[in-house]
């Protein structure tokens, strides 16, 4: 699944949200310098934000299609899994990962980050958490259970906030145990965005559960979700929480 997002890199870049300006500005201010390594950079969404804030960014991503898109936007990207990537003696002031750290080995990843960080450097991993209105969420689950009942998330009953809290607690625990890294700090940033029916249906196919659906099955799922959005007025406000774990080079 980690390498399925590049099947429509243009949609991914168009539909996926940026990260809160406060998160970007704090990491830039806390970093000892401007050289950032972006792990799992994808199409370069956060890389472009850090570049706009004055940083020099190198991306690493296992998907050549995503890397090609990021390069077209001016981001330098090397194609590799982070665990297998060769830094060739290079070091960085910060290692960041947006919406990607769950694809990285929990032991090898933090250790490698520590190895390529300069003294005082930062490892920062972050991701968005969101829960659409019940009518929209229920329609998605019902459609997926009917169309492809084997999808893992179709049977998931826990709210997204609970799932991500467990995930980020695991990130913090693994990073805290990594040699060369200091105590991790957990952070939260809250914000919101309004989605129209068209915008939400553009976003959904970029999510991990749907990136590999056959076109006919995806169309059926999107039709059912679209009908649910129509039923609540054609748009909705989506509260976002962006979670982060930040740890310094020890």
Order of alpha helices (4+ residues) and beta strands (2+ residues): alpha-alpha-beta-alpha-beta-alpha-beta-beta-alpha-beta-alpha-alpha-beta-alpha-alpha-beta
